Each structure stands twice: as structure tokens, then as C-alpha cells.
Amino acid sequence: MAICSDRLFGRWLHAHEEDSGDEMVFRPASAELPPSRGRRGLELHPDGSYAERRPGRDDRPQAASGSWRVEEDDWLVVEGDGASRRAMRIVAAEPDKLVLRKQDQ
């Protein structure tokens, strides 16, 4: 499919209500989403850096940052500052929707 990185730039919020199976759906931060106790957020910058927010154990957001890139066969790879690495297959990258499939373990 060959996803263009330009389609990924921006701030995305996890729309967990729309997830199915092993696919996670993200919407632009400007989208109207139902209230939630905590949403994961992912911000992908053109310079290859990223910022991430996740709900913590006490529901307060936990921040992480690092770098990201798109590898062969449309894999989005994010590497955190603490040597953590995750790869997710890009299923769809549209202006109003980003769908990622978790890497098979």
C-alpha cells in the first residue's frame, strides 16, 4: 500500500470505542469523541519525533517521547527514550482516521 508519512503528521487520540480485534482506531485531536476516563494520545512530528500520553494507574496522564518512522510494508515503528520499541501495521491513514494493527507477538 505504501503509506506516505505526511498522512501521519499531527495529534491523534485513541477512539477505543471504534477498535476491533487487534486494530486500534485513532482520530484527530480536533474530533468530537465521547467522554472517556482517559484516552491515549499520539503526536507524530515531521522531524521524526513523537510524544505520547497514556492514562496512568491513577488516571493521570503519563507522558513518553521518542522517535518514529515508517518502515517497509507500512510498519509504524516508535522508539521511546527508554529503549522501548513498538511496531504497528498501518491499516489506514486518512485525514480523519488512523488505524493501526498491533504487531503479532
N, C-alpha and C positions, 0 to 999 in steps of 0.2 A: 504494500500500500504506500510506503514511503511518505511518512508524515513530515511536513515542513515545521521546523522548530518555531517559526513565527506564530503558528496557531496555538502554541502552548503558553506564550508570554502572558503574564497577568496574575491576578489573585483569584484563586479558586476555593470554593467552600464545598465540603463533602455533603452531598444531598443523600444521606444514608437511607432516606425513605425510598429512593429510586434504585438502590442496589439490588442486584440479583445474582445469586450463586457466588461466583468468585470475582464478579465485576463490581467496581466502585464507581459511582457517578459523582462528578463534581460540576458545580455551576459557578458562573462568575460571581464575585462578591457582591455585585450590584443586584443580583437576582433576589426575588422575594421568595424566601423559604419559610416553612412553618417554624414556630418556636421549637427550640431544642435545648436540652441541658448543656450541651457542648458540641461544637462542630469542629472537625479537623479542617484546618485551612492550609493551603499550599500556595506560595507565591513564587513564580518562576520568572527570573530576570533575564534580559537579553545577554548579559555578560556571563551567564553560566552559573550565577549564584542563586540560591534559593533560601527561603525562610518558611518555616513550618510551625503551626500551632496545633496542639492536641489537648484535649481535655485531660487534666491530671487526675490523680486519685481523689482529690477533694474538689473536683470540678473546676478548679482554677486552671487557666490555660498554661501549658508548658511549651516553651519555645525551643526550636532547634534551627540550625542553619548549616549550610554547606554548599556543595556544587551539584549541578545536574547536567545531563547530556542525553541525546537520543542516539542509541546505538543501532546497528544493523537489525533489520527485521522489526523496526518500530518498538524497541525497548526503551522505556524511560528509566534511566539509572540516576538515583540520587545517592550522594555520599555525604554523610554528616561529618561534622567536625570531630566526633569521637570515633572515627574509623568505622562507623556503621555504614552499610551499603544495602540498598534495596533496588530491585529491578521489577518493573511492572510493564506489561504489554499495553501499548496504546491501541485501544479498540476503535475509538472515535475521538476526533478533535475538531469540534465545531465552535463557532463563536459563542454559543450559549450552552455548550455541553462538552465535558471531557470525560471519557470513560476509560478506566484503567483496569486491567486484569492482573490479579496478584500472581507473582511468579510461583510456579509449581515447586513444592519443596521436595 
